[in-house]
């Protein structure tokens, strides 16, 4: 029965959502026993355009908590443009979260663009076990916007990852910063 409910909610998330789903989704976030279903409802809420959603999510957000639901709320708040106070939760999700949360948290940190996250993003870019985290971290580092800060990090990632997609991601990121610098960096 719970599996059917989960699939039904997943279909709602994947399809165009409308405002009539706002109250049922908020209800799911508050009352569902299944963490997976609450997280899916939070993702769906982040896709709706309603001014009541950020305060609702904010009321359930705990900046000190490292649980997965809280990380999902932080991701939703970033998606909605309300990223105040969520960076530490996202950084903890990068360091300690499941793979799916890790990549999404890395992407959210890039979207926030706060250079205070550079240490966590560098760590993720060096993760030898998770290429998807490395690629996401390289993209996030490139979004920090300061070429003087970002360029050496991207060059190092390209050099340290010669045989995987992370190198290609670093090359693309450097090229976006400055095409001539990218050519020089890779033809030494």
Secondary structure by P-SEA (a helix, b strand, c coil): caaaaaaaaaaaaaccccccaaaaaaaaacccccaaaaaaaaaaaaaccccaaaaaaaaacccccccaaaaaaaaaaaaacccccaaaaaaaaaacccaaaaaaaaaaaaaaccccaaaaaaaaaaccccaaaaaaaaaaaaacccccccaaaaaaaaaaccccaaaaaaaaaaaaacaaaaaaaaac
